[in-house]
């Protein structure tokens, strides 16, 4: 069976797990919206002390630019170095897998007083993720401030190849500043 290293840095939590089928061999997280950089390698080191892996699954967002970049770049580098497959999955879908309702909305903090969100019907995302002010998100029960379920992240089809950035990054190259 394939042992999968699951990584998500799309929220204020850095999450890492090793999943083998239906078994969780390792699960760890560290909270801190600006702590993804130091937290991710430390968590992966702890995980690899438990088991080696054959594949990497990474949450592709939506999420803040820097947090996503840390997780995605780490996952891609790790996979390349070990010559193993890396799959990308929508992080909101891994959160939605925890909800047992017919029609609902998942929101996560996007900072700047906004939320990243998506609507789900019968557990399936309806449309693309978006970013809006919370007051502009309505129409179904809203589930907020949850984190991706790492087992769900691994089980979802991983066909996302680009990060889900819904805003332009705050950082601007010196040459592009006006």
Secondary structure, 3 states (H helix, E strand, C coil): CCEEEEEECCCCEEEEEEEECCEEEEEEEEECCCCHHHHHHHHHHHHHCCCCCCEEEEECECCCHHHHHHHHHHHHHHHHHHCCEEEEECHHHHHHCCCCCCEEEEEEEEECCEEEEEEEECCEEEEEEEEEEHHHCCCCEEEECCCCCHHHHHHCCCCCCCCECCCCCCCCCHHHCC
